[in-house]
Amino acid sequence: MDLNGEMVIKPITGKMEVKSVGNATAVSHLVFTISNLHFKNSGVINFILYIDDKELASLPLYLSAG
């Protein structure tokens, strides 16, 4: 999503099961390859993680022309 709130790519959706090993926390690694991604302008793109329709984290990507 760019700073204007426009989607840059379609959301990646799916289901994931995280099995506990008896501890209070668990870790899962998600790795995606996004091909042929082009950006129109310089600026900031935010990658946002939603789980169960709740925003849990975001990661900015700063783009500069050059």
Secondary structure, DSSP 8 states (H G I E B T S, - for coil): -BTTS--SS------------SSS-----------S---SSSEEEEEEEEETTEEEEEEEEEE---
